[in-house]
Amino acid sequence: MSISNSIETRSLLLSIRPEYQSHPHHLTLESPWPILTSGAILAMLSSAALWFNSLEGAGTWLILGLISTATAMTLWWADCITEGTYLGHHTKVVQHSLSLGVSLFIVTEACFFVSIFWAYFHSSLAPTVELGSQWPPAGVTALSPLAVPLLNTLLLVSSGATVTYGHHAMFHASRTGALVGLSLTVILAVVFTALQGLEYDVAGFNMSDGAFGSCFFFATGFHGFHVLVGTIALAVGLVRSYLYHFTDTHHIGLEASILYWHFVDVVWLFLYMAVYWWGAALDADCLIDPSVLYCAVAPVKTNYDDSSQLNEVMTGLILGDGSLVKKYAGGNTYFKYTQGLVHWPYLLHVFNLFKEAGLVRMDDPS
């Protein structure tokens, strides 16, 4: 079907609509897809919960749930495409309602990512002693923001430019420009996903490495999932553009995909600045040379009443690789950190615990 035939068919359907419908809204017919999709999602999430708890056979049910959900959603959206493209049900009023629904959906997605950033900053701005009172925690090396993350940022920003070019080409009825812009966007999105997988493969930490690993993979992983969803949506839009489904005035499906993709772009910029750039800056700026980290220890008391503080000090000694040493026989005992790099705020925290208990005083290490 050519684009001119598509326009003529839609115009004919819209012209005869008043003969059998006195309003511009779309009243859907009975459909099996809502109930089937709900059941498939319930099965997928239930089997996922069982799989997380290592129940035998749950993995198979999870795969079946994923396939059922994808199938039901695909068939449901196929009906939506038929209603909008071939039956003329998506009038201006319906398109406005669909745009509003997509916008509200993106708002809920934004709230979801706000909760992720909240968890990240809650852990990073005030790291607990279990994390070594530092961020990233002791033993965890943050990824360089100037390597793969920077390249991925350039890729996503470029994809935002190409998808905008394709969108404007569609507005000006330039099918070729729209196809070129969407094709470049899909290619950039696939490369981004591949590089994200490579980054996960070479990372020196994983999701089980405390709050840092959990926050990092939760934030970047869910963003990667949104990139995958956006890539599929744009690929469908590309195919539909090739099949003459869109015109310069009727391309609500493509417009929703593009709006979603811009949201994914913006979220990544926040992720890059907070998780990669700012997190790596903390890792570099809060470390100092251990050669200056000596303090004289007064005669050690035999009783230490506050067991909670003692436990905290002992945890700090383990995490900080600290030790008590004598520089010469009969001299003062010194508290020394022996690891290669030390987190300065954490050192002050441990020293203050000793100082409040009356166990240490600052002295000239020479």
Secondary structure, 3 states (H helix, E strand, C coil): CCHHHHHHHHHHHHHHHHHHCCCCCCCCCCCCHHHHHHHHHHHHHHHHHHHHCCCCCHHHHHHHHHHHHHHHHHHHHHHHHHHHHCCCCCCHHHHHHHHHHHHHHHHHHHHHHHHHHHHHHHHHHCCCHHHCCCCCCCCCCCCCCCCHHHHHHHHHHHHHHHHHHHHHHHHCCCHHHHHHHHHHHHHHHHHHHHHHHHHHHHCCCCCCCHHHHHHHHHHHHHHHHHHHHHHHHHHHHHHHHHCCCCCCCCCHHHHHHHHHHHHHHHHHHHHHHHHHHHHHHHHHHCEECHHHCEEEECCCCCCCCCHHHHHHHHHHHHHHCEEEEECCCCCCEEEEECCCCEEHHHHHHHHHHHHHCCCECCCCCC
